[in-house]
Structures are given as C-alpha cells and as structure tokens.
Amino acid sequence: MDLINTIKERRSVRNFSEKNISEDILNHLLESVRWSPSWANTQCWEIIIIKDSTIRENLKNVISPKNPATKSIISAPLLFAVCGKKNSAGFYKDIAVTQLGDWMMFDLGIAVQSLCLAAHSLGLGTVIVGSFDHAAAGKILQVPSGYETIVLVPAGYPEKIPSPPKRREIIEFVHHDVF
Ligand SMILES: Cc1cc2nc3c(=O)[nH]c(=O)nc-3n(C[C@H](O)[C@H](O)[C@H](O)COP(=O)(O)O)c2cc1C
C-alpha cells in the first residue's frame, strides 16, 4: 500500500474480530512509534500494553459517557495507553524554548499517527480514544507523577470498516502568503 493511500484509507475502527495480533506485528507497531520524529529527539512517549481484563474494565468505566469507542476498550485484541513525559519536549535545561511551552502533545500526536498508519498498512484497525477521565486512568495504570496518560488506542483486525467522515476541501484550509 503506498503512503498516500494508507493515509487516506485509514479509518477509526471501533469493531474488531477476535483474531489475535502476532508478536511480530506488535513489534512492527512499536517500531513505528520508536522511529517517529520528536522535539530534539526527546522521544517523550511511554506505551502501556494492557492485557489484564480487570484493568480494561476499570478503564472502560472512566471513558466519557456516550463515547462510541467505549466497547472497544474491552473487545479489542490489543489495547495501548500512550503516556507522555511532561516538560521535556520543547524544553532546554528545564526552560521552555518557545512560547508554546510543552510540545509533548505534538510529539505524541505524531507517534500515535505513526502507530495508526503502521497498523492500517498491516491490515489492522485502530481508534484513538482521547475522551476519558485522564486523572482516573493515570491512577488505574499507575502512571508516575511527571507523566500524563494522553490517549488509549484499541487495535485489532477490523470487523467493520466505517465509511469516511467528510473532510474540508483543500481550498477551505489553505492560505496563500498570509492567513
Ligand atoms: C486526539 C483524538 C481523540 C479522539 N478521541 C476519540 C474518542 O474519544 N472516541 C472516539 O470514538 N473517537 C475518537 N477519535 C477519533 C475521531 O473521532 C476520528 O479520527 C474522526 O472522526 C475522523 O474519522 P477517521 O479517523 O475515520 O478518519 C479521536 C481522534 C483524535 C485524533
């Protein structure tokens, strides 16, 4: 699959078959995170692979009400929690380099997109889950202070691939010379 089609055809998948994911494929997914770019190569990501059914149930209970991805926290063969180290990306000697402060969210966004695209290219589906009680999830996952739980990513072989939600036309977001 060429990259542009991988980007265009990746969908948020919330229904998975029971087929398990091999260690080899899991390793490819983790390599895609590993080779993602980051601020000054900070690599501020930490990935938790969650297999324990009680932990999954506890996480499901802190997902925001009516979140369409709730069921997938339990049903997906693979569940990642993507955590980030605070105050490292965008900092030099503990001082923010730019007015934007912490670049952790930016770096994790890239790493998670790498993960989702790699998964899609290998025939897997993923959904990025950002709407949940982050403090409660951090407690459940025993995330240490100085780190934040940012997203959960259920992954597996898709049972159903949703149709693509509408995108803005290029002309609607491209500006020439000035905003
Ligand atoms: C940062 C972020 C957080 C998201 N959080 C959720 C979520 O909590 N629940 C969910 O069902 N989908 C979530 N999504 C998936 C988006 O709804 C989805 O990417 C968007 O509707 C476009 O659809 P597509 O991914 O199929 O192209 C999230 C996506 C991103 C990038």
The ligand as a Tripos MOL2 file, in Angstrom:
@<TRIPOS>MOLECULE
LIG
   31    33     1     0     0
SMALL
NO_CHARGES

@<TRIPOS>ATOM
      1 C1         -6.9610   13.2830   19.5030 C.3       1 LIG1
      2 C2         -8.1230   12.4130   19.0840 C.ar      1 LIG1
      3 C3         -9.0320   11.9630   20.0340 C.ar      1 LIG1
      4 C4        -10.0850   11.1330   19.6510 C.ar      1 LIG1
      5 N1        -10.9320   10.6570   20.6180 N.ar      1 LIG1
      6 C5        -11.9210    9.7900   20.2650 C.ar      1 LIG1
      7 C6        -12.7530    9.2360   21.2590 C.ar      1 LIG1
      8 O1        -12.6290    9.5050   22.4610 O.2       1 LIG1
      9 N2        -13.7180    8.3600   20.8560 N.ar      1 LIG1
     10 C7        -13.8810    8.0000   19.5520 C.ar      1 LIG1
     11 O2        -14.7690    7.1970   19.2500 O.2       1 LIG1
     12 N3        -13.0960    8.5300   18.5660 N.ar      1 LIG1
     13 C8        -12.1180    9.4070   18.8900 C.ar      1 LIG1
     14 N4        -11.2860    9.9340   17.9260 N.ar      1 LIG1
     15 C9        -11.4730    9.5270   16.5140 C.3       1 LIG1
     16 C10       -12.0990   10.6560   15.6770 C.3       1 LIG1
     17 O3        -13.4640   10.7650   16.0070 O.3       1 LIG1
     18 C11       -11.8820   10.3470   14.1890 C.3       1 LIG1
     19 O4        -10.4940   10.3400   13.9120 O.3       1 LIG1
     20 C12       -12.5500   11.3830   13.2550 C.3       1 LIG1
     21 O5        -13.9540   11.3350   13.4090 O.3       1 LIG1
     22 C13       -12.2210   11.1340   11.7850 C.3       1 LIG1
     23 O6        -12.5860    9.8250   11.3960 O.3       1 LIG1
     24 P1        -11.4860    8.8110   10.7870 P.3       1 LIG1
     25 O7        -10.4390    8.6070   11.8490 O.co2     1 LIG1
     26 O8        -12.2180    7.5370   10.4890 O.co2     1 LIG1
     27 O9        -10.9160    9.4390    9.5630 O.co2     1 LIG1
     28 C14       -10.2480   10.7640   18.2810 C.ar      1 LIG1
     29 C15        -9.3150   11.2190   17.3420 C.ar      1 LIG1
     30 C16        -8.2600   12.0150   17.7270 C.ar      1 LIG1
     31 C17        -7.2430   12.4490   16.6900 C.3       1 LIG1
@<TRIPOS>BOND
     1     1     2 1
     2     2     3 ar
     3     2    30 ar
     4     3     4 ar
     5     4     5 ar
     6     4    28 ar
     7     5     6 ar
     8     6     7 ar
     9     6    13 1
    10     7     8 2
    11     7     9 ar
    12     9    10 ar
    13    10    11 2
    14    10    12 ar
    15    12    13 ar
    16    13    14 ar
    17    14    15 1
    18    14    28 ar
    19    15    16 1
    20    16    17 1
    21    16    18 1
    22    18    19 1
    23    18    20 1
    24    20    21 1
    25    20    22 1
    26    22    23 1
    27    23    24 1
    28    24    25 2
    29    24    26 1
    30    24    27 1
    31    28    29 ar
    32    29    30 ar
    33    30    31 1
@<TRIPOS>SUBSTRUCTURE
     1 LIG1         1 GROUP 0 **** ****
